[in-house]
């Protein structure tokens, strides 16, 4: 799932949308900002983030020294001082840069709005891994009793994309830890959701972490496991074994040997594979591109339930309740030549 620069579409919509439920609006023009003393800004009491990367803060402070703060912080009045609403990293970096004042937009938010804005800003962070994002979205839904569709709207994302992230929380904790530790990617681990048996999920997940299989190979392994067949993976190729542990002959290979017409990839195999990987990562399910010749072929997409089909259709159509959100960027991907 891609991240957005600046405030992020979801947070920006909460802060600035003219159609928002909030009475005040963030000016699109930075002229609406005012300079206030850094020392007059108190921390956001609802900030869920407790640790910040020191090196990245130092880099940001150096940038601020050279270019200043381009995006104003957002604060609300609190007694004689101010309370931070959004912009924790910029405020910390400004202090490191020893700035005396910072540009801010002063807004009026109640406690509920403050909590929501803090959670949304946390989710919009660039350094969250997919599992951290999923947990943060789950917390947002829990605190405000949101449905997946409502959470997606607040974040400026598609419902299907949010559902895709939340599904990972159904995996065993051991597999979730693999994602958090970046031993495997979300695209690699997501196919395991098709396995109902948690022991099978763990077995395949551990093998995935050990061998570093591609998402496409994991899909093949999961399909074979669901069929109750024994298998072996050789150079990213799934080989089905008989009860004695010997490879079973592939009927399609025998047909090819006999000269029968077979639909296959005839050229540029690596390009087809790269495109498949992109679609598997985006859709969170098995995808195959089968070419009849260099210019004609088909794309096969697997689904495992009606809900899964609905989720995939939403992703393909780029459906989202928020306007102007690009939820299907893979549809614009150019096929490698």
Secondary structure as UniProt FT lines:
FT   TURN            6..7
FT   HELIX           9..16
FT   TURN            18..19
FT   HELIX           30..32
FT   STRAND          34..37
FT   HELIX           38..40
FT   STRAND          41..42
FT   TURN            45..46
FT   HELIX           54..67
FT   STRAND          73..78
FT   TURN            79..80
FT   STRAND          81..86
FT   HELIX           88..96
FT   TURN            97..98
FT   STRAND          101..106
FT   HELIX           111..123
FT   TURN            126..127
FT   HELIX           130..144
FT   HELIX           148..155
FT   HELIX           159..167
FT   HELIX           168..170
FT   HELIX           173..180
FT   TURN            181..182
FT   HELIX           186..190
FT   HELIX           191..194
FT   HELIX           198..211
FT   HELIX           215..226
FT   TURN            227..228
FT   STRAND          230..234
FT   TURN            235..236
FT   STRAND          237..241
FT   TURN            243..244
FT   HELIX           251..257
FT   TURN            258..259
FT   HELIX           269..283
FT   STRAND          287..291
FT   STRAND          297..301
FT   HELIX           306..317
FT   TURN            323..324
FT   HELIX           329..332
//
